[in-house]
């Protein structure tokens, strides 16, 4: 099976591509590190393994159609990290462009393909729902307000342009992905290493998280579940408050969790980005659960035991 992954070299895409290659699939990883259309096989990934293919995610088709022609699925994970740097006007524009233009390129390439992929899984985020208190949010919940919500709405609109009689579009609204070797958890863990860990802000805001293994398995499951289209929440079934997350992490690391990071300090350090941390979202994976997806790590203590041991 040929699978194309845009953004395949990152924290999520890298292990996803490796898992498919280990199963003997033909994985094409779209990268800006090569000239458009040029391909290079990754040594050590087997045959057919992982092949890097150059592309230009600038909103135009370019040579991307040739890369996705005949693929079973295209997975769109392209986009700069929202957690890197303060949200200055220039930074917000870069976050937006890296998502909108790459998705526009992929959607246009899929429409232009003579043999298009049957499935287009396009990354989105639970930021779609905006800031909420304790209300449970499902895929049926409306979009919220704020920068992240507006970005996610526009991002998903671009992805939907790929839909057609032969192509289903899945909008993967991902929460906080946890794994000890990277992502958000490495930043959350740092204060605990110095016995200074604790909740952020009030601690009462919800954190909708997912173990990286569950995230990978959900993507693979979605490729193989043709009846599912539209939004899917990639979050664990048991979100926790920020304080509960801190205490669970403290237990896993054998560290105290009683030094909170005040909301005003987060705003000083992070600027507008702090609002996405101070205000939470209680997001539930209703569609995945309803369709029979099984989580290996449904609860935060189980997830941390899997990462750090007993």
Secondary structure by P-SEA (a helix, b strand, c coil): cbbbbcccccccaaaaaaaaaaaccbbbbbcccccccbbbbbcccccccbbbbbbbccccccccccccccccbbbbccccccccccccaaaaaaaaaacaaaaaaaaaaaaaccccccbbbbbbccccccccccccccccccccccaaaaaaaaaaaaaaccccccbbbbbccccccccccccaaaaaaccccccccccccccccccccccaaaaaaaaaaaaacccccccccccccccccaaaaaaaaaaaacccccccccaaaaaaacccaaaaaaccccccaaaaaaaccccccccaaaaaaaaccc
